[in-house]
Amino acid sequence: MPLESTQSNLFSDALEDAYRVHIEEFEGPLDLLLHLIKKNELDIYNIPIAAITRQYLEYMELLKELNLDIAGEFLVMAATLLQIKSRMLLPLTPEEEEAEVEDPRAELVRRLLEYQRYRDASFQLSSRNLLGREVFARKFDSPELADSAPKDEPADVELFELIEAFRRVLARVSVETFHDVVTDGISIADRISEVLSLLYGGKTISFDSLFYDGMTRDLLVVTFLSMLELCKMKLIRITQAESLGAIWLTSTSEADALDGEGIFAE
Amino acid sequence: MPSKSLTSIVESLLFVHDQPLSLDRLATLLEEHERGDIRLALDDLMEEYASAGRGIVLAQVAGGYQLRSRPENADYIRRLTKSRGVKFSQSALETLSIVAYRQPITRAEVEYLRGVDSGGVLKSLLEKKLLRILGKKDVPGKPLIYGTTREFLELFGLKDIASLPTLKEIQELAPPDPFADQPELPLDSVEP
């Protein structure tokens, strides 16, 4: 294979040694490949795949020597490189020649270029004047403000925050270590009616007040599910004054139109 | 021409509020004034702060206006606050920029672009409130889709997501593209 031998002479041992001295951390296989391309001043549109594959595998070998875990992604890329290399060595069949098959490297080049674009964008992003790093704004974190009821502009709560809040509630309840066959037997429909009656007349209650101490885990889950169900039925609105602030439940006008008892009784 | 008192009222509001104030919000608060006058007052203030070389600038961030310290003075402020400010890992920055440019985007798409597992970094960016879950994509498996938050805009001092430099502009700063000598299609040459 004359192609490979000339290329391996071209990128001689000097490179191998470079990595023994200095090990860089790479974000992933694409980052490593870009580094190799840049270091060898290669044309990204015409990568000598045999040489790059060899260097890539050498780097992985080095990681192994150092007993570092090799992430699966690096192995996947190694396999991809070897596959491209072998496809380039195989002569094209006459049909393939006619069909003008794409260069086996094309997909990889596209990914590398795209990755490079976002990497450049990330450098650009971090060179901006960041709040709290280059620029500062006034803020007050008075605890009274953080905990007060929602004011004029409550924001709808993100689902993620709601789940986070429920996770905190669940964490407060100790995990029961014995099997207790007593059941509260409260259904979601019952709990929905209870929650609605608490909110009757346009009242606002806090998320935490629905979960009092001594509730069983079952009841916690039922309560949370009822809350989600009510929200889905557009009978309550879940809001907070600011992100990370206390979460509040308010009944909507549609809920007030019902008379507290509601439509859930079977 | 906004009255002198309006400019001073707007300045006071901006000084007291601890988040960017939108023009909409200002217009609601100052209902006795014309929206156009409020906008002019904001422009005046912005110019005044910029031209007088003051230690405060009026910045347009996250769809609103906020008084911020002048970036050149950062070192001195850090002596006062003793904070080192946010520090991002390269993987966090990569993930943030991919989501910023490509939102709405799924975790699998982020991972394809980065070539590495990104579950952990997405989770920590969600916790830092720089990303949020926009919903679920209507494809098999219903994967979550991610987007950036208001906090992201505030942190990076962006007026809105459209004011990010385009990827094309970024590339022009980078080494030249070997295909660059191809004649440009006359699509972009329309004068505004």
Boltz contact constraints between the chains, C-beta under 6 A:
constraints:
  - contact:
      token1: [A, 27]
      token2: [B, 90]
      max_distance: 6.0
  - contact:
      token1: [A, 27]
      token2: [B, 91]
      max_distance: 6.0
  - contact:
      token1: [A, 28]
      token2: [B, 115]
      max_distance: 6.0
  - contact:
      token1: [A, 28]
      token2: [B, 116]
      max_distance: 6.0
  - contact:
      token1: [A, 29]
      token2: [B, 115]
      max_distance: 6.0
  - contact:
      token1: [A, 30]
      token2: [B, 115]
      max_distance: 6.0
  - contact:
      token1: [A, 73]
      token2: [B, 115]
      max_distance: 6.0
  - contact:
      token1: [A, 73]
      token2: [B, 116]
      max_distance: 6.0
  - contact:
      token1: [A, 117]
      token2: [B, 167]
      max_distance: 6.0
  - contact:
      token1: [A, 118]
      token2: [B, 97]
      max_distance: 6.0
  - contact:
      token1: [A, 118]
      token2: [B, 98]
      max_distance: 6.0
  - contact:
      token1: [A, 120]
      token2: [B, 170]
      max_distance: 6.0
  - contact:
      token1: [A, 120]
      token2: [B, 174]
      max_distance: 6.0
  - contact:
      token1: [A, 121]
      token2: [B, 97]
      max_distance: 6.0
  - contact:
      token1: [A, 121]
      token2: [B, 170]
      max_distance: 6.0
  - contact:
      token1: [A, 122]
      token2: [B, 93]
      max_distance: 6.0
  - contact:
      token1: [A, 122]
      token2: [B, 94]
      max_distance: 6.0
  - contact:
      token1: [A, 122]
      token2: [B, 97]
      max_distance: 6.0
  - contact:
      token1: [A, 124]
      token2: [B, 170]
      max_distance: 6.0
  - contact:
      token1: [A, 125]
      token2: [B, 97]
      max_distance: 6.0
  - contact:
      token1: [A, 126]
      token2: [B, 93]
      max_distance: 6.0
  - contact:
      token1: [A, 128]
      token2: [B, 156]
      max_distance: 6.0
  - contact:
      token1: [A, 128]
      token2: [B, 157]
      max_distance: 6.0
  - contact:
      token1: [A, 129]
      token2: [B, 71]
      max_distance: 6.0
  - contact:
      token1: [A, 129]
      token2: [B, 157]
      max_distance: 6.0
  - contact:
      token1: [A, 130]
      token2: [B, 155]
      max_distance: 6.0
  - contact:
      token1: [A, 131]
      token2: [B, 154]
      max_distance: 6.0
  - contact:
      token1: [A, 131]
      token2: [B, 155]
      max_distance: 6.0
  - contact:
      token1: [A, 132]
      token2: [B, 85]
      max_distance: 6.0
  - contact:
      token1: [A, 132]
      token2: [B, 86]
      max_distance: 6.0
  - contact:
      token1: [A, 133]
      token2: [B, 85]
      max_distance: 6.0
  - contact:
      token1: [A, 133]
      token2: [B, 86]
      max_distance: 6.0
  - contact:
      token1: [A, 134]
      token2: [B, 71]
      max_distance: 6.0
  - contact:
      token1: [A, 134]
      token2: [B, 74]
      max_distance: 6.0
  - contact:
      token1: [A, 135]
      token2: [B, 68]
      max_distance: 6.0
  - contact:
      token1: [A, 135]
      token2: [B, 69]
      max_distance: 6.0
  - contact:
      token1: [A, 135]
      token2: [B, 71]
      max_distance: 6.0
  - contact:
      token1: [A, 136]
      token2: [B, 69]
      max_distance: 6.0
  - contact:
      token1: [A, 136]
      token2: [B, 77]
      max_distance: 6.0
  - contact:
      token1: [A, 137]
      token2: [B, 66]
      max_distance: 6.0
  - contact:
      token1: [A, 137]
      token2: [B, 68]
      max_distance: 6.0
  - contact:
      token1: [A, 138]
      token2: [B, 18]
      max_distance: 6.0
  - contact:
      token1: [A, 139]
      token2: [B, 18]
      max_distance: 6.0
  - contact:
      token1: [A, 140]
      token2: [B, 18]
      max_distance: 6.0
  - contact:
      token1: [A, 158]
      token2: [B, 132]
      max_distance: 6.0
  - contact:
      token1: [A, 160]
      token2: [B, 126]
      max_distance: 6.0
  - contact:
      token1: [A, 160]
      token2: [B, 133]
      max_distance: 6.0
  - contact:
      token1: [A, 243]
      token2: [B, 129]
      max_distance: 6.0
